[in-house]
Amino acid sequence: MLDLADAPVVDVHCHPWRNDALLDADPERFEDRVTMMGMCLLSSGMAAGTREEHLRMLTDSTPMALRLRRELATYLGCGPSREAVAEARHTQLAADPPGYIRGLLDDANVVGLVYDEGYPQPTISYDDFSAATRTTLYRVARIEPWIAALRDQARTFDELEDAFIAELDRAAADPHMVAYKSVIAYRTGLDVGAPSRDESRSAFQQWREDGFRESREHAKPVRDALLRRALEAGKRHDRPLHIHCGGGDPDVVLSHAHPQDLFPLLREHLGQPIVLIHSGWPWIEEAAYIASILPYVYLDMSVLVPWGSLAIDQKLEVLLGAAPCAKVLYGSDEASEPEVLWLAARVGREALERVLSVAVERRWLSEPEAQRMGRGILAENALRLHGMAG
């Protein structure tokens, strides 16, 4: 069995938090916030419409939540019940929030976090998140909050475009910023067009008159044009672009969130590093195929790990079997509680050990090759892609 126990982890996709917010959250609802459903309801602002007892029942039937409960009980030294874990966890977190979080990261050998600053809002600064975690951080600058802030001040598309480009360039001057990020799948879809300048100008005026209501008729040409400006900035400043690809919160444009929707844009930018965040989950086969034929398309494992639970090994076999392993990056998509970082790193490492061990048994890989690939996926691929120090 391949052993990656000592392999360091760099989480290429997670979200920052405020320790005060962790402490203010209801301790008894902790487990409900770490499931995919609970996390998505929170991030989309739809949690209020779900009855507490119903969400609790669903959590208690979710493998990821049940495993977290058991393993966290062992880590905290308490009984493996929902109540005991919630109490012990809150007690230790409240005593020393940064120390508790750093302890989780050290236990899972997570040595770096590449965090998407776009959620939650308002943006958490690098310095504040660094103080909250006491670990090595790398910033990913999300473009959608900039668009929302700048469009209200712009009278024309040209004004918006100029201000947006200036923001892109300003972000690149920050040595902690290693990538741009877009969640256009949540706004107007991944089928990014190539609007002319006149089309973008006309669409902006109609979008503005419509109160900036999201629509594929008016908002889409503007957002598509600005995403292209972000790609140009990435090339100009040697930064990859992360693009949310696949399903997500209930407000995602699901009919236009498939990896295949993004394919024309990816093919147009063959020489530019672009990371498909979530590997197109649940359409992972599509993303794996695209990464197998386009040399600079990378795949991130987040959502698959840890919420894929029983399906993780199967989907990892698809990713590693189709795409070059040097283009697969470990990520968690933690967006609710820091314990998700801890569990995901443990789960992801174990799954890689199993899947790569099978590759060795079936003579696809030698053990040294499998070891090298596993360590690359967990940290080294991300460090190399983003030009980060190891």
C-alpha positions, 0 to 999 in steps of 0.5 A, spaced: 500 500 500 502 506 497 504 511 503 503 518 503 502 519 510 508 524 510 506 528 504 505 535 505 498 538 503 497 545 499 489 546 499 488 550 492 481 552 493 478 554 500 475 560 503 477 564 508 473 566 515 473 570 521 474 567 527 469 571 531 464 568 526 466 561 528 464 563 535 458 566 534 455 561 530 450 556 533 455 550 536 449 545 536 448 546 528 456 545 527 455 539 523 449 541 519 454 547 516 459 542 514 455 538 509 454 540 502 447 541 502 448 545 509 454 549 506 451 551 499 444 553 503 449 558 507 453 561 501 447 562 497 443 565 503 437 560 502 438 556 509 432 560 512 427 556 508 429 549 511 427 547 517 432 545 522 429 538 524 429 536 517 436 539 515 439 535 522 435 529 519 439 529 512 446 531 516 445 524 520 444 520 513 450 523 510 457 519 510 461 525 510 458 528 516 458 522 520 465 520 518 467 527 521 463 526 527 467 520 529 474 522 527 473 529 530 471 525 536 477 522 536 481 528 535 478 532 541 478 526 546 470 526 547 464 521 545 462 520 538 455 523 539 453 530 535 452 533 542 459 531 545 463 533 539 459 540 538 461 541 545 468 539 545 469 543 539 466 549 541 470 549 548 477 548 544 475 553 539 473 558 544 479 557 548 484 559 542 481 560 535 488 561 531 491 555 536 485 550 535 485 551 527 493 551 526 493 544 530 488 542 525 492 544 519 498 541 523 495 534 524 493 533 517 500 536 514 496 542 511 502 547 509 498 552 505 492 555 503 490 558 496 484 561 498 478 564 494 477 571 497 470 572 493 466 568 499 464 571 504 463 578 503 465 583 505 472 581 503 477 578 508 483 581 508 490 577 507 492 580 514 486 578 518 486 571 515 493 570 516 492 572 523 486 567 524 490 561 521 497 562 523 499 558 516 502 560 509 496 563 505 496 565 497 490 569 495 486 568 489 482 574 487 475 573 484 473 578 479 465 578 480 465 583 487 469 588 483 464 588 477 459 589 482 462 595 485 465 598 479 458 597 475 454 602 479 460 607 478 460 607 471 456 610 466 458 606 460 461 600 458 468 603 457 468 606 464 467 599 467 472 596 462 477 601 464 476 601 471 476 593 471 482 592 468 486 597 473 483 593 478 486 587 475 493 590 474 492 592 481 491 586 484 497 583 480 502 587 484 500 584 490 505 578 491 500 574 495 496 574 489 497 567 485 491 567 481 484 570 478 478 567 479 471 567 476 464 564 478 461 566 471 457 560 472 453 563 477 451 569 474 450 568 466 453 561 465 460 558 462 458 558 455 462 565 454 461 568 448 465 573 444 461 580 444 463 586 439 465 592 443 458 595 440 454 589 443 458 590 450 456 597 450 449 596 448 448 591 453 451 595 459 446 600 457 440 595 457 443 592 464 444 598 467 437 601 465 434 594 468 437 595 475 443 590 473 438 584 474 442 578 472 440 576 465 443 572 459 440 577 455 443 584 458 448 581 463 452 576 459 455 580 454 458 584 459 460 579 463 463 575 457 467 581 455 470 582 462 472 575 463 476 576 457 479 582 460 481 577 466 484 572 461 488 578 458 491 580 465 492 573 467 497 572 461 500 579 462 501 578 469 503 570 468 497 568 473 493 562 472 485 563 471 481 559 476 474 558 473 468 555 477 466 549 473 460 544 474 454 544 479 454 548 486 449 552 490 442 552 488 443 559 484 448 556 479 446 557 472 446 549 472 443 548 464 450 552 462 455 549 468 458 543 464 465 543 462 463 542 455 460 549 455 467 552 457 470 548 451 470 553 446 473 558 450 479 553 453 480 551 446 481 559 444 486 560 450 490 553 448 497 556 451 494 559 458 493 555 464 486 555 466 484 551 472 477 548 472 475 548 480 471 542 482 473 538 475 466 540 473 463 536 478 458 532 477 460 532 470 467 529 472 468 525 465 467 531 461 473 535 465 477 529 465 477 529 457 478 536 456 484 536 460 487 530 457 487 534 450 488 541 452 495 542 455 494 547 460 487 546 463 488 543 470 483 540 474 482 541 482 479 535 486 475 540 491 467 538 492 469 531 490 473 531 496 470 530 501 463 530 499 463 525 494 464 520 500 463 513 497 464 516 490 471 519 491 475 513 489 471 512 482 472 519 480 479 519 482 480 513 477 477 517 472 481 524 473 488 520 474 486 515 468 484 520 463 488 526 465 496 527 466 497 527 473 501 533 473 495 537 472 491 534 478 491 539 484 488 537 491 483 542 494 477 542 499 472 548 497 472 549 505 467 554 505 463 553 512 468 551 518 475 549 518 474 542 520 473 541 513 480 543 511 482 537 516 477 532 514 478 533 506 486 533 507 485 526 511 480 523 506 484 526 500 490 523 502 487 516 503 483 516 497 490 517 493 493 512 497 488 507 495 487 509 487 495 509 486 496 503 489 491 500 485 495 503 479 501 499 481 498 493 482 495 493 475 502 495 473 500 502 470 505 505 475 511 503 479 511 505 486 516 510 485 512 513 480 505 513 484 509 516 490 511 522 485 504 523 482 501 522 489 506 528 492 505 532 486 497 532 487 497 534 494 502 540 493 507 540 488 503 541 482 499 547 485 506 550 487 509 549 480 503 552 477 502 558 481 510 559 482 509 559 489 515 557 494 515 550 496 
